[in-house]
Amino acid sequence: MCKLNEAAVNKITEICDRYTNENTPLMMILSDIQNEYGYIPLEVQEIVSEKTGISVAEIYGVVTFYSFFSLTPKGKYVIGCCLGTACYVKGAQQVIDKFAEILEIKPGGTTKDGLFTLDALRCIGACGIAPAVSINGKVYPKMTPAMVQDVIDQYKKEEEGQA
């Protein structure tokens, strides 16, 4: 979406227009844009600013504060490794390190093929099944570094089946 075409600008304008009667529309607008495009680059923030009168600085602050918003495109499969206290003490750091090693990316990064994004999360509320990993909403309980390759292979096979 780097250089916005007319259709994208119209869609963003339409999203902004949905919330003109709201007192505080920013979170709803940004959420809809994130869901539509997968990320919210500066160019989009500028359009939202023009449509809402909210400064780009404020919009940028919201986008960078909340972890569910992103400034860059995410992979098709977003791997969220919980690093909350319960998960961390049960080996979550080793799990995320294994994902990073196999995928050859750092947390926050996306693989060159655009298939996987690796995110470090603070807590996903799955403390009883720690360490937990979430991939596009599916939670993998009691994850170990030894399980990581199989999980990645499962998603790669799924992709091959769709090709």
N, C-alpha and C positions, 0 to 999 in steps of 0.2 A: 504494500500500500504506500510505499515511500513517496512517489509522486501521485497525488490524488487525481483520479479522473473525475469527470463531471458526475458520473453515476454515484461515486463514493461521496462526493461533496453533497449531492442531493440527499443521499441516505443519512448522512450525519445531520444535515439540516432537518430532515424529517424526524429523526430521533430527538433532537433538541426541541422541535415544535410540539412533540407529544407532552412535554412537561411545562409548557408556558404558564399554566395555572397553578403550579406547585410553588410553595414558599421557598423550599430548598431543593431544587431539582438536580443538583450536580451529581450526587451519587447515583441516581437513577439513570441519568444521561450517560455517565461514564460506564456504568454496568452494562447498559444496552450496547454501547459501542464496543466494549471489551468482548461481549458475547458475539457480536456481529463479525468483528475483524480479528479478534485474538490478541490485540494489543492497542495501545493508545499513544502513537508518536506525537512529537511536538506539533507537527503540521495540523493534526486533528485537534489538539488542544487549542490551537489558535482559532480554529473555526468555532469550537464550542465557546470560546471567550467572546468572539464577535456576536454570536447568537444570544448569549446569556448575559453579557455585561460583567461576567466574573473574570477577574484578571488571570492571565496565563500563569502568573506566579502561584496563585491560589490553586488553580487546577493542577499544576505540576506538583505542588505540595501534596495534594490528595492522591494523585496517581502514584507518587513515590512512597507515600506513607503506608498505604494499604497493599499488602502482599498479593492480593488477587488481581490487582491491576499490573500491567506490564508496559514498558516503553518499547520493548522489542518483541518480534514474533516468537511464539512458543512452538515447540514441536507438536506433532500429531498426538504423541503420548507424553503427558506431563507426569514425571515421576516425582512425587513429593515424599521425601524422607523426613520423618518426624525426628527432631532433635530435642524434644521436650525432655524434662528431667527423667521421667520413667523410662522413656525409650533410650535416652543417652546412657543411663547406668546399665542398661541391658544390651549395649553394644551397637547402638544406632550409628555412631561415628564410623565404625568399621564397615557397616552396611553401605553408607553413603560413599565411603572411600572406594568400596568395591564397584559400585555403579560408576563412579567417576573414572576408575581405572579401565573398566571394560568399554565404556562408551567414549573414552578419551576426551572428556569434557570436565570442567569444574562445575560445582554447584552454581546455578544461575545460567549455565550455558546450554546451548542446543547443538545437537550433532549436525555435522555438515550436510547430511541427507535430509535434515528437517524432521526426522522421525521422533527423536527423543529430546526432552528438556529435563534437566535435573535440578530440582529445587530443594533447598533445606528449609524445613518448616519448623516453627517453634512448638506447636502442640496441635495434634489433630483430634484430641479427645478420645484416644484409643489406648489409654494407659494400661488397661487390663490385659491387652494383647501385645504389649511392647516387646521388641521394637516393631513399630508399624510403618508400612509404606503404602502410599496411596497412588494409584495410577488411573488418571481420568475418573476419579471417584470410587474405583474399586480398591478396597483395603486388603492388604496382604499382612496377616498377623504373624507375630513371632518370627520376623524375617532374620535370616542369618546371611553372612557373606557367601556361604556355600550355596545358597538358594538363588542368588542374584543372576547368575548366568542363565539358569533355567527360565526365570521370569523374562529376561530380555529375549531369549530365544523364542518364547511363546508369542511375543508381540511381533517379532520378525517373521515367524511362520504365518501369522495372521495376515501380515502385509503381502507375503508371497502368494498366499491364497487369493488375495484380492487383485493381484496383478494380472 
